Amino acid sequence: MKNLILIAISLFTIGNVNASEGIYTFQNNTSAFEFRKIANNSFAVGEKLTYILHYGFIDAGRATLEVEECDKKINGRKLVHVIGKGESLGAFNWFFKVQDRYETYLDAEGMFPWMFIRRVHEGGYEISQDYTFYQHKKEVSDGKKKFNVPHNIQDMISSYYYARTLDFSNAKIGDLFEFNTFMDGEIFPLKIKYLGKETIKIRKGKYQCIKFCPVVQTGRIFKTEEDLQVWISDDENKIPLLAKANILFGSIKMELTKHEGVKNPISKIK
């Protein structure tokens, strides 16, 4: 399951559910804690990214990620509300219909989540998760059980946005970037390997990119550790433009088809 989740994160497959008011009540009653601050020049409220998922030569799904304003605060800290949606397309709806929804309430300064909501409907497989992150206590609660976690732990969606704030300007080929993500009640270390720069061509045109390889476990899904590769725009936005996964039962590709409200000029080659 974790390998499939990693595919979802790295291919930016993602989801609108109303968050519980409890997060604001309980978190704001906590004692003072010195939270980290991370400079973010990569995305802002109003950004919306749309992707198409290909299975072989077939357009199998569509995914969107949208950054919205949030009028709530926790400990006086501003939140950003990110909504993701994933759905199957065309003939895939007949035998494996997908309607997935994900949300994260992201700390605008610390780039870590306070709440994560997940609603998965994939064929007959369903998941409903609500996680509250008590970053100052190093705890995550699912409403029934509490889990001990490291400071600044990420969720499935916040991982994507936090990774976009990382500085790759001095990266060398083979360098590893690692951070922890909380998934399905467990801490999962997410590692990405820097592979250099490349020019790629997708439906929207040609782009100068930085190439990465999320390090994956071999066996059930992947043959080698580098069977999953991601290209992000070589600019301040660091937008994932293309991802390819060679898996044991075929190949998957996801590419950006539309972007709105990006914060900086994008590295498109005219």
Secondary structure as UniProt FT lines:
FT   HELIX           2..10
FT   TURN            11..12
FT   HELIX           22..28
FT   TURN            45..46
FT   STRAND          48..55
FT   TURN            56..57
FT   STRAND          58..74
FT   TURN            75..76
FT   STRAND          77..88
FT   TURN            90..91
FT   HELIX           92..95
FT   STRAND          98..107
FT   TURN            108..110
FT   STRAND          113..122
FT   TURN            123..124
FT   STRAND          125..134
FT   HELIX           135..137
FT   STRAND          139..141
FT   STRAND          146..148
FT   TURN            151..152
FT   TURN            156..157
FT   HELIX           158..163
FT   TURN            164..165
FT   TURN            169..170
FT   TURN            173..174
FT   STRAND          176..183
FT   TURN            184..185
FT   STRAND          186..202
FT   TURN            203..204
FT   STRAND          205..214
FT   TURN            219..221
FT   TURN            225..226
FT   STRAND          228..233
FT   STRAND          240..247
FT   TURN            248..249
FT   STRAND          250..260
FT   STRAND          268..269
//
